[in-house]
Amino acid sequence: MAGELTALTIMQDAPVIPVIVLNKVEHAVPMAQALVAGGIRVLEVTLRTPQSLDCIAAIAKAVPEAIVGAGTVRNAADAQAAAQAGARFAVSPGYTSTVGQACRDLKLPLLPGVATSGEIMMAQADGFSELKFFPAMQAGGPAMLKAWQGPFGDVRFCPTGGVSPANAAEFLSLKNVVCVGGSWLVPTDALELGNWEHITSLARDAAALPRKS
């Protein structure tokens, strides 16, 4: 990815950002290589397991063509730890000014999570207009995003939560959606079996999804 890394350039890189939960560090590098081979370079490794930071560090070191970031960033300490591990961006499930300022201080592009109009306004007040809509299906799905096109026409979204191959195209057809986030690219069984070819195939299909924005 040429030029400065921003939330928008991260979102624009591919139609899908995989939301990844890793329990074993030895899975991190071959999984990342499999995703990159399928055309998916932006990888969100969630901070949901004790091994997550070590996994981010392993990918950052061994798979330089990947753009690895940290998901489930909930506070300044998470942002600091992610940056130290080598994360190149952060994704948060919600938004607070503390998280926003921490990422700004670290020069770590942030994709903040929002579920309501008030949260969008709070994030925009702090300078964030590229946002994660989470949990997307539970919070209103494509209909909510369509409703937001009027009052928030300058905001671009990455819907995450309940997004699947069955509904990804509907989300990506919306003009305010740049990409979607989804866990289906890295199935638990494929990880455990080391079925990297299957992950590459899923990535290839995801990379080929059409999008409007």
C-alpha positions as CSV (number, residue, x, y, z in Angstrom):
1,M,0.0,0.0,0.0
2,A,1.7,3.2,-1.2
3,G,1.5,6.5,0.7
4,E,0.3,7.2,4.2
5,L,-1.8,4.6,5.9
6,T,-5.1,6.0,7.0
7,A,-8.4,4.4,8.1
8,L,-9.8,5.1,4.6
9,T,-6.9,3.5,2.7
10,I,-7.1,0.5,5.0
11,M,-10.8,0.2,4.3
12,Q,-10.3,0.6,0.5
13,D,-7.6,-2.1,0.2
14,A,-10.1,-5.0,-0.2
15,P,-13.9,-5.5,0.2
16,V,-13.5,-7.6,3.4
17,I,-11.4,-7.1,6.5
18,P,-11.1,-10.5,8.2
19,V,-11.9,-10.5,11.9
20,I,-9.5,-13.0,13.3
21,V,-9.4,-14.8,16.7
22,L,-6.1,-16.8,17.2
23,N,-5.5,-19.1,20.1
24,K,-2.1,-20.5,18.9
25,V,0.8,-18.4,17.8
26,E,2.0,-21.1,15.4
27,H,-1.2,-20.5,13.3
28,A,-0.5,-16.8,12.9
29,V,2.1,-16.7,10.1
30,P,0.7,-19.5,7.8
31,M,-2.8,-18.0,8.2
32,A,-1.6,-14.5,7.2
33,Q,0.3,-16.0,4.3
34,A,-2.8,-17.8,3.2
35,L,-5.0,-14.7,3.3
36,V,-2.4,-12.6,1.4
37,A,-2.2,-15.3,-1.2
38,G,-5.9,-14.9,-1.8
39,G,-5.7,-11.1,-2.1
40,I,-6.6,-10.1,1.4
41,R,-3.8,-8.1,3.0
42,V,-5.5,-6.1,5.7
43,L,-5.9,-8.4,8.8
44,E,-7.6,-7.5,12.0
45,V,-6.3,-9.8,14.8
46,T,-8.6,-9.3,17.8
47,L,-7.3,-8.8,21.3
48,R,-9.5,-11.5,22.6
49,T,-7.0,-14.2,23.5
50,P,-3.8,-14.2,25.6
51,Q,-1.8,-15.0,22.5
52,S,-3.1,-12.1,20.3
53,L,-0.3,-9.7,20.8
54,D,2.3,-12.4,20.1
55,C,0.4,-13.3,16.9
56,I,0.4,-9.7,15.7
57,A,4.1,-9.5,16.4
58,A,4.7,-12.8,14.5
59,I,2.7,-11.6,11.4
60,A,4.3,-8.1,11.5
61,K,7.8,-9.7,11.4
62,A,7.3,-12.7,9.1
63,V,4.6,-11.4,6.6
64,P,5.6,-7.8,5.7
65,E,3.2,-7.8,2.7
66,A,0.3,-8.1,5.2
67,I,-1.1,-5.0,6.9
68,V,-1.8,-6.4,10.4
69,G,-3.9,-4.5,12.9
70,A,-5.4,-5.0,16.3
71,G,-9.1,-5.4,16.9
72,T,-11.1,-5.2,20.2
73,V,-9.0,-2.2,21.3
74,R,-11.0,-0.9,24.3
75,N,-8.6,1.5,26.0
76,A,-5.3,3.4,25.8
77,A,-3.3,0.4,27.2
78,D,-4.7,-1.8,24.4
79,A,-3.6,0.7,21.8
80,Q,-0.1,1.0,23.3
81,A,0.4,-2.7,23.5
82,A,-0.9,-3.2,19.9
83,A,1.4,-0.6,18.6
84,Q,4.4,-2.1,20.4
85,A,3.6,-5.5,19.0
86,G,3.7,-4.1,15.4
87,A,0.0,-3.4,14.7
88,R,-0.4,-0.8,11.9
89,F,-4.0,0.1,12.7
90,A,-6.5,-0.3,15.5
91,V,-10.2,-1.3,15.5
92,S,-12.4,-0.6,18.5
93,P,-15.8,-2.2,19.3
94,G,-17.1,1.2,20.5
95,Y,-15.8,4.7,20.7
96,T,-14.4,6.9,23.5
97,S,-12.3,10.0,23.3
98,T,-9.6,8.3,25.3
99,V,-9.2,5.6,22.8
100,G,-9.3,8.1,20.0
101,Q,-6.6,10.3,21.5
102,A,-4.4,7.4,22.4
103,C,-4.4,6.2,18.8
104,R,-3.8,9.7,17.5
105,D,-0.8,10.1,19.9
106,L,0.6,6.7,18.6
107,K,-0.1,7.7,15.0
108,L,-2.1,4.5,14.8
109,P,-5.0,4.8,12.3
110,L,-8.3,3.9,14.2
111,L,-11.5,2.5,12.9
112,P,-13.9,3.2,15.8
113,G,-17.0,1.2,16.4
114,V,-20.4,2.9,16.5
115,A,-24.0,1.6,16.7
116,T,-26.0,4.9,17.1
117,S,-26.3,8.3,15.7
118,G,-25.0,9.8,18.9
119,E,-21.9,7.7,18.7
120,I,-21.3,8.8,15.2
121,M,-21.5,12.4,16.2
122,M,-19.1,11.8,19.1
123,A,-16.6,10.2,16.8
124,Q,-16.9,12.9,14.2
125,A,-16.4,15.6,16.8
126,D,-13.0,14.0,17.5
127,G,-12.2,13.9,13.8
128,F,-13.2,10.4,12.8
129,S,-15.4,9.9,9.7
130,E,-14.4,6.3,8.8
131,L,-16.2,4.1,11.2
132,K,-17.0,0.5,12.0
133,F,-20.8,-0.2,12.3
134,F,-21.0,-2.8,15.0
135,P,-22.8,-5.0,15.7
136,A,-24.1,-4.4,12.2
137,M,-27.0,-6.9,11.9
138,Q,-28.1,-6.5,15.5
139,A,-28.0,-2.7,15.3
140,G,-30.2,-2.4,12.2
141,G,-28.3,-3.9,9.2
142,P,-28.4,-2.4,5.7
143,A,-31.6,-0.5,6.5
144,M,-29.8,1.5,9.3
145,L,-27.0,2.4,7.0
146,K,-29.4,3.6,4.3
147,A,-31.1,5.8,6.9
148,W,-27.8,7.3,7.9
149,Q,-26.9,8.3,4.3
150,G,-29.0,11.5,4.8
151,P,-27.7,13.0,8.0
152,F,-24.3,11.4,7.8
153,G,-23.5,11.6,4.1
154,D,-19.8,12.3,4.8
155,V,-19.3,9.1,6.9
156,R,-18.0,5.9,5.5
157,F,-18.6,2.6,7.2
158,C,-17.2,-0.9,7.6
159,P,-20.2,-3.0,8.9
160,T,-19.1,-5.8,11.1
161,G,-21.1,-8.3,13.2
162,G,-23.4,-10.8,11.6
163,V,-21.9,-10.1,8.1
164,S,-21.5,-13.3,6.0
165,P,-21.1,-14.4,2.4
166,A,-24.9,-14.4,2.3
167,N,-25.4,-10.7,3.0
168,A,-21.9,-9.1,2.3
169,A,-22.9,-8.1,-1.2
170,E,-26.0,-6.2,0.1
171,F,-23.9,-4.2,2.5
172,L,-21.2,-3.5,-0.2
173,S,-23.8,-2.2,-2.6
174,L,-24.5,0.8,-0.3
175,K,-22.7,4.0,-1.2
176,N,-21.6,4.7,2.3
177,V,-20.0,1.2,2.8
178,V,-16.4,0.9,1.8
179,C,-15.8,-2.6,3.1
180,V,-17.2,-5.1,5.5
181,G,-15.6,-7.1,8.4
182,G,-16.2,-10.8,8.8
183,S,-14.9,-13.8,10.6
184,W,-15.9,-16.3,7.9
185,L,-12.5,-16.0,6.1
186,V,-10.7,-17.8,9.0
187,P,-12.9,-20.7,10.2
188,T,-11.8,-22.3,13.4
189,D,-11.8,-25.8,11.8
190,A,-9.5,-24.6,9.0
191,L,-7.1,-23.1,11.6
192,E,-7.0,-26.3,13.7
193,L,-6.5,-28.5,10.6
194,G,-4.0,-26.2,9.0
195,N,-6.1,-26.1,5.9
196,W,-4.5,-23.0,4.5
197,E,-5.7,-23.7,1.0
198,H,-9.3,-23.3,2.2
199,I,-8.5,-20.0,3.8
200,T,-6.8,-18.8,0.6
201,S,-9.9,-19.9,-1.4
202,L,-12.2,-18.0,1.0
203,A,-10.0,-14.9,0.7
204,R,-10.0,-15.1,-3.1
205,D,-13.8,-15.1,-3.1
206,A,-13.9,-12.2,-0.7
207,A,-11.4,-10.2,-2.6
208,A,-13.6,-10.6,-5.7
209,L,-16.8,-9.2,-4.1
210,P,-18.1,-6.1,-6.0
211,R,-18.6,-2.9,-4.1
212,K,-20.1,0.5,-4.8
213,S,-18.0,2.8,-2.7
